């Protein structure tokens, strides 16, 4: 599974070509909510025309994303390989 934000989805969780939701993966409600908020923050701080609102916002969101991937890997254990695709 892949982790990356994209327009028009509630969560930054992806299967091969389709978006996933926390329920699809059986992860905790807390982690699901944190992933949803990270997705919403990305949409609020990235413009289709100009990219990130600032370099510091980009850096902060990438750091938070790495933390979320670590938590996701811990919750999924060996049930899925998690690949992050949000770093430049």
C-alpha positions in Angstrom: 0.0 0.0 0.0 1.1 3.6 -0.6 0.9 6.8 1.5 0.6 10.1 -0.4 -1.9 12.9 -0.4 -3.9 13.6 -3.5 -6.8 15.9 -4.3 -10.4 14.8 -3.7 -9.7 11.9 -1.2 -10.3 11.8 2.5 -7.2 9.8 3.4 -3.7 9.6 1.9 -4.0 5.8 1.7 -3.8 4.0 -1.6 -3.9 0.4 -3.0 -2.6 -0.4 -6.4 -4.7 2.2 -8.1 -7.5 3.0 -5.7 -7.9 5.0 -2.6 -8.3 3.2 0.7 -9.9 4.1 4.0 -8.8 3.1 7.5 -11.5 0.5 7.7 -10.1 -1.3 4.7 -6.8 -1.7 6.6 -8.2 -2.3 10.1 -6.1 0.5 11.7 -7.1 2.3 14.8 -9.6 5.2 14.8 -6.9 7.5 16.2 -4.5 6.8 13.4 -7.2 7.1 10.8 -8.2 10.5 12.2 -4.6 11.7 12.2 -4.2 10.6 8.6 -7.4 12.4 7.6 -6.1 15.5 9.3 -2.7 15.3 7.5 -4.5 14.9 4.2 -6.7 18.0 5.0 -3.6 20.0 6.0 -1.9 19.1 2.8 -4.9 20.3 0.7 -5.0 23.6 2.8 -1.3 24.3 2.2 -0.7 23.2 -1.4 -1.8 25.0 -4.5 -2.2 23.4 -7.9 -0.6 26.5 -9.4 2.2 27.4 -7.0 2.9 24.3 -4.8 3.5 24.6 -1.1 2.5 27.8 0.8 6.0 27.9 2.2 9.1 25.7 2.5 8.6 25.4 6.3 5.1 24.1 5.7 6.4 21.5 3.3 9.1 20.4 5.7 6.7 20.2 8.6 4.1 18.1 6.6 6.8 15.8 5.4 8.1 15.2 9.0 4.5 14.6 10.2 4.0 12.2 7.2 7.1 10.1 8.2 5.7 9.9 11.8 2.3 8.7 10.4 4.0 6.1 8.2 5.9 4.7 11.2 2.7 4.4 13.2 0.9 2.8 10.2 3.7 0.2 9.8 3.5 -0.6 13.5 -0.2 -1.1 13.4 -0.2 -3.2 10.2 2.8 -5.3 11.4 3.4 -7.7 8.6 0.0 -7.5 6.9 1.1 -4.9 4.3 4.2 -3.2 3.0 3.9 0.6 3.4 5.5 2.8 0.8 5.7 6.6 1.3 5.4 8.6 -1.9 5.2 12.1 -0.5 8.8 13.1 -0.2 10.6 15.1 -2.9 
